[in-house]
Amino acid sequence: MVVFSVSSFFKTDFSKFYNATVKNGLRPRICLQTPFKSHASGLHSRETYSSNQRPGMTQPQLKMVGISKRFGATRALRDVSFQARPGQVLALIGENGAGKSTLMKILSGAHPPDAGSMQLDGSPYAPCGPHDAREAGVAMIYQELNLAPELSIADNVMLGQEHRRFVWLDRASQYEKVRGVLRLLGHPNLDLEMPVKRLSIAAQQLVEIARALVLDARVLIFDEPTSSLTRHDVVQLFEVINRLKSSGRTIIYISHFLEEVREVCDHFTVLRDGQVAGSGDLDEVAEKELVGLMVGRTVDELFPTVPHQPGEIILTLDGLSGARSPNDVSFQLRRGEILGLAGLVGAGRTELLRAVYALDAVRAGKVQVGELVPAETPRDRMRAGLGYVSEDRKGEGLAQTLSIDDNVTLSRLKPYSRAGWLALDHRRATVRQWMDKLQIKARTSNQTVETLSGGNQQKVAIARVLHQDADVLLLDDPTRGIDVGTKSEIYKIIGQLAADGKAVIFVSAYLPELLAVCDRVGVMSRGRLREIRAARDWTEESVMACAVDLDEQKM
């Protein structure tokens, strides 16, 4: 539900009101809201690596003090306090379910806190909704971008804040405003009339940032902004963030990639179980300590390995070609082997997995599982022993409106079938075991998947394939959106699957995990499998050189 203060409602035109309600899928109401009384007198943390009150430093632009929030019996946040200064990039890190998203939704006006107070530029700040927060200068750039794909760049940037001359849109004024914002972001030459649907994910993200800056946002929150970007796009995004930092804006950066956090952020705050576990300067804390703060224990290995030995051939691809991609791909995969697939976005990695699983049409070639050549339908491929985890968990990886029980077990209900009836207690107990093993945070296994965080949804998708007991697992970016501690557990699970005689194809854009976890790594480029080598024979540089068709000798 979107709520507006009376004063802001009457000075807001209907298009802004419509945008705030429809864009967020919420119902509006008028709200008379005053700042919440704080039950905490100052900032605190369980561990602090450096003081935030150094002489000569600028005053905080943003303060959150004693913030608490419950959802039913679940205590999402408990007495959380932190602050951020102008020209600072603050990393907000923690495991899935630690409370990061809830805290930022409170800051951006999507949820009211149950207790605590906020200040913006030294004044009380208590937004009645996302629109109210944006009007105050706080904007959140979500991982799932909220753009109108059919509209142009200019129309998306100005949506809800159009310039008018009498009853007509003043496009000249709008274009001037948009170009000014894009100039600040270092991209003044974008075609303002191009439909957003024709842009890359990185360019769409730029449009989302521009929309926030048109409202003169002083505090910008980036929620997992690099999860769908290539390394080149990540570098460009960091250039934009540095420009915003130089302009005096406050940036809050949420990410599970600690090497990116160190690259772009100055300070950090770690949340664990809804509380502040630590905060300070990034250059004064080791990565091992950060991980320990996040998971509440020492993580000795970020990439744990389980001894396993490749055995007999279980999967053979012979000249496999799709409608556009892949093109003439051939290789063999053995039981007990983990094969990684690297490449740039659009290289054909996802298309290859979809062709193997018969989700996309195949125009040539053969897929053989053991001695069987299954028919070209997902049902037959699944029966032959293939299991697939899609990169698009919302669109096709999960049934969002069904329960965790249903999502985990629908591809294998036979163990619970009794004379045409389902043994629901048996099924629930089994699902509970998978939830405990993967640390899926939910109230009950009967909870609908759509109510889970993105990371927990991904875990449910992985649990489904593990429960299916497939012989060959096709994992398309399975650790996307998963925190460091759980990634380590997923790597261990993958290693254990290989030790148990399963075969795994592991697609990822994150090269460190491919090189650390996989036995062999193949690189795809323009739909073709360029080369497969033992993982130890690759470096990140040589993988990228192969991905862009660059001769390593010239590097």
N, C-alpha and C positions, 0 to 999 in steps of 0.2 A: 504494500500500500504506500503510495506517495503522499506525503503530507507537506503542506505549505503554511508558512506564517501568514497572517492576514495581510501584513504590510507588503510582503513580497508578492503575494497573489495579485493584489490590485495594481501593482506596477509592472506586471508581467503580461505580455500580450498572449492571445489564445494559442498561437503557434508554439510558443515555448511551453505553455501548459500542456498542450497536446503531445509535444515531443517528450516531455518528462514522464508522462503517464504511459503512452503507447510504447515508447522505446524500451522502457523498463518492465512492460507487461504488468503494470500495477494500477490500482484504483486510487484516485485522488480524494483527499479530504482536507478541510481547513483545520489548521492546528495552531493553538496558542501554546507555545513551548518556551520555557525558560531554561537557562543552563542548569544542569543537574548538580545537586550538591555533592561535593566530593567527600569521601570518607577517608581520604589519604592526604596528608599534609605536604608531601613532597615526593620527588622522584626517588626510586629505589630499584635495586636489582639484587638477585642472589649473588652474582659475581660482577665486579666492575673492573675493567682493565685500565681505564684512565678516567680522569675527572672530566665532566662535561661543563665545568664552571671555571675555565682557565681565564686569568686576567687578560683583558684586551680582546677577548672573543666577542663577536656580535651576539646579541640576545637571541634566544630561540624564536623562530618564526612560528613553530608549532609545539604545543605541549598537550599531552594526554596524561591525566593524573587519576590513578585509582580506578581504572575502567574495569567493570565487571559485567558479565552477560550470561544469562541462562536461556536455554531452549528446553522447556519442560524440565525433566530431571537431569539433563546434561548441562554441566557447568562449563561453558565454552571459554570464558575469560574470568580471571580472578585477580583483581587489584593490579592491573597492568598500567605501568607508567613509562613514558619515554618522551624524548624531545628531539627536535631537529632544527637546524639553523639555516639561514639563507646561504645559497651556494654550497650546500652540502648534499652528498649522495649517501643516504643511509640504507644499508642492507638490512632487510627484515627477513630473518631466516629461521627455519625450524622444520620439524617433520610434518607430514600431513596430519591434520587434526590438531596441530599445536595451537591454533587460534589466529593465525596470520590473516586469513581471509575475513574472519569475523571482525577482527580489530580494524581492518581497512574498510570494511563495509560500514562500520560505525563512523569512522573518520569521513567517509564519502557520503554519509547520510542515508544509506540503505537500511541500516538498523539503528534504533536508539539504544543507548547503554542503559543498563538497569541501575548502575551507580557510577560515580566518577564525574570528572569535568574535563573540558577541552578549552584551549585558548589558541587563537590565531592572531598573530601580531600583537600579543599582549591583551587582547580583548576576549571576553567570553564567546565561545563558539559552540552552538548547539543546533546543527542543521535539521530542518524538518523533513528533508528528503534529498535525493541526489541532485535535483534541480537547485534546491536551496544551497547545497554545498558548492556546486559549480558557480553560482552567483557570488558566493563568498570567496571563491578563488581556489577551491580544492577539486581536483579532477582525477579520476581513476581510469587508467588504460587497461582494460581487462584482457586476459589471455584469449578469450573468445571475442573477437572484435564485433562491435555493434555498429555496422554500417549498412546503408541502403544500397545494395549492389547495382541496381539499375540507374541510380542517380549519378551525376558527375562528381568529380573531385570538389569543385566549388560548392555545389549544392549540399554535399555531405558535410563539408566544413561549416557551412552557414546554417545547417538545418536547425530550425527552432530559434534562430537569432538573425533572421533575414533583415536586410536593409530595405526600407520602402520609401518611395516617393509618391505620396498620396496612396492610391490603392495598388500601385504597380511596384514590382520588385526593382530595386535600383541595382542592376547587375554590375554596372561600372564601379559603383562604390564597393560592392561585395568582392569583385575581383581584385580591387586594390587592397582590400583588407586581407584576403587570402594570400595574395602574393607577398605581402609584408610578413605574414606569419611563416610562409614557406621559405622566405629569404633568411629569416632567423634560424630555421632548421637546416639551411644549407642546400635547399632544393628549389630555387626560384623558377626553374624552367619547366616544371611539370605542366602538362596540358590540362588546364582547369576544366575543360569540357569532356575529358575522357571519362567514360563510365568506370566506377570503382571496380566492377567485376573483372575488368581487363587488367587490373594491376596485380603485381606480385604481392605476396603476403607482407613483405617488408614495406612496400609502398603503401599498402592499405593501412599498416600500422602508423605510418607517417601521417596519413590523413586523419587518423584518430587523434594523434598528438596535436595536429594543427587545430582540430576542432576544440580541444581543451584550451589552447593558447588564444584562440579568438575571444574567449571569455576572460582573458588575462589571468589564467590560473597561475597562482604563485606556488602551490604545492601540487606536484604530480606524482601519482602512484602507479608504478609499472608492475603488473602482476604476471610473472613468468613470461617476459616479453620475447625471449629468444627461443622458445620451445619449438617453433616451426620455421626458424630462420637458418639459412646457410651461414657459414663462417664469414663470408664476405658481407652478408647483410648484418650480421652481428657487429662487425667492425663499424659499419655505417651507423647503426643504431647508437653505438657508444660515442661516436662523434657527435651525434645529435644531443645525447645526454650531457656531454661535456659542454656543448654550446649553451644548453639550458642552465647548467651549473654556473657557467661564466656570466650569465645574465642575472644571477642572483636568485634563481628559483630553488626551491627545496625539492629534492627528488627522494622518494622512497622506493626502493628496488627490491622486489620479492623474487627470489630465485633459489633453485636447488643446486645450481652449478657454482661451486665455491671458487673455481678458478676465474669465472666471470665476475663474481662478487669482488674478488681482489683486484681485478682489472679496472673496474669502473667505480667502485664505492670507496668512501673514506672511513665511515664508521659502521658499526653493526649493532643490532639488537637481536638476541636469540629468544624465541618463545618455545616453551616446552610445557605441555599439558595445561595450556591456558595461562601460564605465568611467565614473567621475565626470568630467564635463566642466566643472562649475562649481557653486557653491553660494553662498548668501548671503541678504541681506535683499531682498525684492522691491521695496521703495521706493528701492533704490539701483542698480537696473539697468533699462535701457530695454528695451522690448519687442523692438526690433531686435536687441539683444545677446542676449536670451534665445533668439530664433529662431536666431541664428548659433551659439550653443552647442549647440542641439539638432541642427542639420543639418551642422555642421562647415564652414559656408561662409556668406557674406553672402547673405541673401535680400532683394533690393531691393523686390520686389513680393509681398505676400501674396496679392493677387488679380490675377495677370497677365492681360492681355487680348491676344487675337489679332485683328487687323482682319478683319472679315467683313461681308458684305453680304447682307441677305435677298433671296431670289429668288422663284421661282414657288411657288404654294401646293402643298404636298405632303400635308397632313393637314387634313381637315374633319370637325368634330363638329357634328351637327345634332340638337338636342333629346335628347341622350343621357341616359337614365335607367336606373338599376339597380333592384334589388329594394327597397332602402332608400335607397341613395346611389350615385351622384350623382343630382341632380334637374334635368332639363331644361338640360343644359350644352351650349352651342354656342360654337365659336370656330374660327378657321382658323390654321394654322401654316405658315410658309414655309420652304423650303430656306435654309440659312444663318442660321437664327434660333434663339435660345435663349430659351425661355419658362419663367419660374419660376412655381411654384405655392406660395403661402404660405397659412397658416391654422393654427388651433389643432388639437390632437389631437382626432380625431373629426369634423373639418370636412368630410371626404370626399375629400381629396387622393389618398390611396392607393386608395380605392374607384374614383375616376375612372380612374386608370391601369390598374387591374385590369379595368375594364369596357372600356376601349379595346383591351386585349390579349386580351379574351374569356376572362379567367380567372374572372370573375363574370358571372352571368346579366344580360342586358340586357332590360328590359321595353318600352323605347321608344327611338326615335332611330336615328341612322345614323352609322357610322364609314366614312369614305372616304379611301383612300390613293392620291393621284394621281387617276387616272381609275377606279380599281378600288374596288369595295365588297366586301371579302373576307367570307367566311362567318364565323360567330361561333364559331370555334375558335382556340385559340392557334396551332395548326399553320398555319392559313390566314393568320392575322394576321402570323406570322413570315415566311411565304413572300411576303406582300405588302410586306415591308420594315420591319416593326416589330421592335424589340428592347427587352426589358424587364429591368431590374435591380430585384429585389424588396428591400424594406426588411428582410425576414425571410430573411437569408442562410442561416441554419441550417435553417430549416423548409422552404423552397422555392427559395431562390436558388442553392443548391449541392448537389451529391451528396457528402455529407460523407465517405463511405467510398471514393470514387473518387479517382484521382490528379488533379494539376493538369492534366496533359495531357488527360485525359478531360473535365474540367469546362470547360476553355477551348474545346475543339474539338467536343464532341458535337452542338452545334446547327449545325455546318457541317463535315461530314466529307468532302465531295466533293473538295476539293483533294488529299486524301491517298488516295483510292480508286484502286486499280490492279487491274482485272480481279477485283473482289471481295475484294481484300486491301488492308490498310492499309499505306501507306508510313510506318512508325513513325519512322524516322530523320528524314524530312522533317517530319513532324508535331512531333517533339521539338524540332527546330531552330526551327520557327515559334513554338512555345510559349515557348522560351527567349528569343526576341526580345521577346515581350510581357512576360515576367518582368523582363527588363532594363529595358524602357521604363517599366514601372510600379514598378520596384524591389521586386518581390515577393521576400521573403527566405525561402528554402527550400534544403534540401540539394540536391535534384534536382527536376526536373519530374515525376518519377514518385512523389513524396511525396504521401500522401493529404492531402486538404484539411483533415480533422478535426484534423490535427497542427499546423496553422498557427495563428498568433495571429489574433485577430478582425480586426485591420486588414488583415493579409495575405489573409485569406479574402475580405474585401470587394474587394480589388484583383483577385483571381481572378474574382469575379463581374463586375466591370467589364471585365476582359480578354475574357471570353466574348462580351459584346455587341460589343466593338470588333472582335474576330476574326470575328464573324458578319457584319460589314459591313452592318448595317441602315441604312436611309435615315432612319428616325425612331427616336430613342433615348428610351425612357421610363425615366428615372432616379429611383428613389424613395429619397431620402436617401442618395445614393451616397458621401458623404464621412463618414458616421457611423463613428466608431471609427478614423479615419485621422488620422495626425499632421500637424502644420502644414506641414512641408516637402512631404509627399506630396500634401496638399490643394492646395497651390500648383501642383504638377505636374498634378493632375487637372483643375484649372480651365483650365490651359493646353491640356490634351488636348481638353477640351470646346470651348474656343475654336477649336482647330485643326479639330475635326470640323465646326464651323459654317463655317469658312473653306473646307473641302472640299465644302461643299454639303449637309451633313447637317442635319437638324432635331432639336432637343433639347427635351424637356420635363423640367424639373429641379425635383423636389419637395424641399423642405428646411424644417426648423423654424429654421434658422440664418439670420436675416434679412440680416446683413452680406454673406454670400456670394451670396444671391439678388440683392440690389441692386447688387452689384459685378460679377457675372458675366453676368447675364441682360440681354437686350435689352428684354423686356417682363416684367412680373410681374402675375399674376392672384391674387386673394385669394378663398379659398373659405370659406363659413360655412354650416353646417347643410346640407351637401350641394349647395349652389348656388354657382355662380361669380358672386361679387358684382360684380367689376369687374376689367378689365385696363387697365393703363396702361404707358407707357414707364417703365422702371426709374428713370430720372432724375427722374420726376415723383412718386415715392413717397419717404417717409421711414419709418423704423422705426415712428414713432408713428402715422403715417397708416395703415400696414399693419395695426397692431394695432387701431386704431379700427375699421377696416373689418371685421376678423376677428370682432370682438365686437358688430357692428351698432351702433356708436356714431357719432353724427353728428360729423364732424371740426370743424364750426363751434362745437361746445360744449366742445371740448377747451381 
